[in-house]
Amino acid sequence: MTGSIVVQIEAMLPQLPESERKAAQYILDAPEEVSKLSIHAMAEKAGTSAAAITRLCRSLGLTGFPDLKVRLSVDNAKLQKPGYYDIERGETVHNVIQKTVANSLQAIQDTVLHLQPELIEKVVGLFRKAPVIYMYGVGASGIVAADAAQKWLRLGKQASALQDGHLLAAALASAPADALFMGVSYSGNTKEVVQLFRVAKQYGVHSIGISRFGNHKVSELADSMLYTPLAPEATLRSGATGSRLAQLVVIDILFFAYASTQFEATIARLGQTHEAISFLK
């Protein structure tokens, strides 16, 4: 399952430098042609330089121009062109269902573009060593932080998703060695989240960021970054539906990767917690 590089380029277009933006726009205008061109031929047609195209590939998290061409070939081969769809006035319920499912699938597929197995393994190792894990997010990202906290809490970890920023700052200031702070913010610039990343850095608490692909304050402050897709925003999708789903997928991947490293203990813990809450049903 491979995410759409075309969708990623569309989303990143406004924040690219002019030389890279020229190359990106040409790719969007002629994706099938670009997949067959050399880097120098494309540079000439796009009115930019081969160096700018190489920089664009790095900005997209690709290894180089050949990797870009492979991604474009995958997109070009799809019967239904990838993309995100907004809900229009007067949509039928059938269309709402189709668009919502398509957006969700696209968000999951695009998440694959940014997940590096080596980094997942590193974060899992940090989780395994951590005596306490603090999760934090605001709004829809707060829901993701709470989901992450309850997952690791069920495995016997001291995990919490405090919503009081002052209380969390105090906890970070007195955190034990190897404690972790995970901040979730789609924009990467949420004020409260950024401030707590600064507190974590000040007191030597290793921090993990979950945010959209690109440069922002969270990526500057976090010790480890897990990226989600940068999806082009539309009116009704501003409710953080796609971004929330992508963040939850990242949490699920971390959870299952963590569980697989200590399978028997995980099964035992989950059984214990299930039994403990059974009386509430």
Steps between C-alpha positions, in 0.01 A plus 500: 500500500664823385381854569450756227799723423275722286277576799808573710633744240162677481498545875859625523484733198423827686794467740768407246772746386435645155755283316356182653144624449560530124610138487212388721242681288636342183473156662136569589428623148666206323558206738499238225755689292732564796517127576668454160738800503857536616563749778668744259218476246245567771703795633498658155126450451416627849722807472710405801820310577593138562627607843158646583333172400740309722419734790128448433549123524668545838218730614256221412701248701613313188846360432532677165351553154483127414292446817269783392449338159414167661242669725349682204479177301304342785256795508465501122413130498205542737160482335362757741730798539601553863376799690282633779138601449299761684128472572292733286162658569213257441717186481311172497567263790652258247755762392576594860576135576717460189698820559550439871629148441721619211650776716565257785670247272708776339614628841610150603681438171677836514614427856716219356710762320638633827535200729857376531532152658833592662343800674201296614742247652690781675182647651381155609833455680452833676148399606632171636758676722276787612374483862235761418357637175320834472269554199355835402288652225231765457160452338489200264868434572407474867276204411801333336717565808232351726473190277878452516505539878227241561677251272826508693321524833341163425849357448611605846676823403452815703346695211279807520341761275463794736298788358622754755811649340622648830475165675677325212779759503550432870507123432764548229712709734511216754498207255732203570783393272393351164152656525335588168282784376291449186336807352235475226420795272397484136619854423817458701451851635229459767606746770436280805669198344804701392538649848503153658763382251715789625440396861597140416821619335581727794478210747664236282189291429525324163219626278316336209293701256211380286419761239457572131792465262698822457682762703332644810570569866434145617748357248758752622454411868424125504782252557319244282238575230225279361341664197146475367378613154471867416154496342359797308234658719141535386203667666330209676820297552636774723335300778821295515345176374786385274778630724348337809472166321863517383617577853299208640655268240849607613404430863362157404821414312711602800276299731510180294876533439547543876271206580677269256833546681353356821209298373432271796512785753269708283241223472512447876460872576211541257328199654540643849362841406211345310411292806532802730240703312263212421289576807401833343325332209 
